[in-house]
Amino acid sequence: MREFIVEADGGSRGNPGPAGYGSVVIDATTGETLTEAAEYIGIATNNVAEYRGLVAGLRAAHTLDPTAHIHVRMDSKLVVEQMSGRWKIKHPDMKPLAAEAGAVFPPDQVTYEWIPREKNKHADRLANEAMDAGKRGEQWSAADSTAELRSTGSGETPKGRGAVTHAAPPREPDQPSSAGSGEAFKGRGAVTHAAPPREPDQPSSAGSGEAFKGRGAVTHAAPPRERDQPSSAGSGEAFKGRGELRDQPPLTRTMTTTDKTTADTRAARNVATPTPGWAPADMGAPATFVLLRHGETPLTPQKRFSGSGGTNPSLSPVGQDQATRAATALAARGTIQHIIASPLTRTRETAAAVANRLGLDVTIEEGLRETDFGAWEGLTFAEVRERYPDDLTTWLGDPTAHPTGGGESFAETATRIAATRDKLIAAYAGRTVLLVTHVTPIKTFVQLALGAPPESLFRMELSAASLSTVAYYADGNASVRLFNDTSHLR
């Protein structure tokens, strides 16, 4: 059976705005470009354009060989996750397009892989050429692609140029936007890329070093895309491998069994971790988690390890006062709709203080418990360094290392938090939920939302009874607000 790689993309300069798509079919064995498709489709959203690109690519591959196995590579996490069946399709504009794409080949002949945008340059370029052609009042043709290659100095005309497909007849061009040339801004304005980036239902990707989403200046460690929006996650893997995605030019890419295994692993990791992005207008309200660290216990001011395997202390008088003040502050916000707490005593007591003030019930979630610090429970950092120096050094440098005595590694904690996050996002979509939990879980929520490396956990300070917020959009992207200000609680 032949194997084809379909790379597809779409964009909108305005979202909605003048839009186009591009797709390319590549022979997985030889890396040869077999056919391209691109079209200016008038006014549409990014997601519609992306789906149109997918449909065109699948149809082009079907024309070449209806029995082939197809491996789709796209930088739209929304499309990849929805077509893979992991995310529900709620948007009315997406359902018929997804059904159309799913009907081209039998489902068992098609696999999907998310790739960063910079590794989808071929399809992205075709989409921009189509939008540029629409701006000129024309439809895209193979000559546009050849001219683009020459203008960039590549000196090479891709193979298979004669096989050019259009998914639909040309349309009258819409009024061009000020964004448009060959540059792929797609209506975002001036977006600066800091590095490669990293969708539960609707859209969001990423591309700048910052993502505002109307929440003030929020800096993301992993850059987003500049189109609609797509990204989320959900396997047990918590830490995204930064360097594992290698540049493989579209014209020389060969899909091997090892590649497919790596792609499956990469997709699982992506499902575990949402990325930052821009929130499109049609995405709906996010699932917003207000993260409240419990108030002080007798161990807190002494900076002793206090996890889920220790003495399970109650709040101190200071901690009780902090919980009461946090309840007052949250009541003034007036946004909390549900309260969920870790099963440990200190979080239950903190949650109860808030629940009494807000008139809400508390749901206990085992996944929000603190890390188990094994034999280090109740000890200060200095005491651990004195008694277990080698174990501590290893633990500080390796997120998979366990505390002495069989505690929980940060990687295991992150796996647990990622799974808990995904479960709660699905259960509380569009709601604002207070999660009363601990230092490590809160830091992990933030680390995963930002796409930051595991060592970032050691660079965050979280005061007792402090507040942070992570909003998860339908595409899986996240926006973080860090308060960590307890002055109003003392």
GINORVEN-V657668 format. One line per field, one symbol per residue. ss: DSSP state (H for helix, E for strand, L for the rest). A space follows every 50 residues. Layout:
ss=???
//
This chain:
ss=LLEEEEEEEEEEELLLEEEEEEEEEEELLLLLEEEEEEEEEEEELHHHHH HHHHHHHHHHHHHHLLLLEEEEEELLHHHHHHHLLLLLLLLHHHHHHHHH HHLLLLHHHEEEEELLHHHLHHHHHHHHHHHHHHHLLLLLLHHHHHHHHH HLLLLLLLLLLLLEELLLLLLLLLLLLLLLLLLLLLLLLLLLLLLLLLLL LLLELELLLELLLLLLLLELLLLLELLLELLLLLLLLLLLLLLLLLLLLL LLLLLLHHHHHHHHHHHHHHLLLLLLLLLLLLLLLLEEEEEEELLLELLL LLLELLLLLLLLLLELHHHHHHHHHHHHHHHHHLLLLEEEELLLHHHHHH HHHHHHHHLLLEEELHHHLLLLLHHHLLLEHHHHHHHLHHHHHHHHHLLL LLLLLLLLLHHHHHHHHHHHHHHHHHHLLLLEEEEEELHHHHHHHHHHHH LLLHHHHHHLLLLLLLEEEEEELLLLLEEEEELLLLHHHL
//
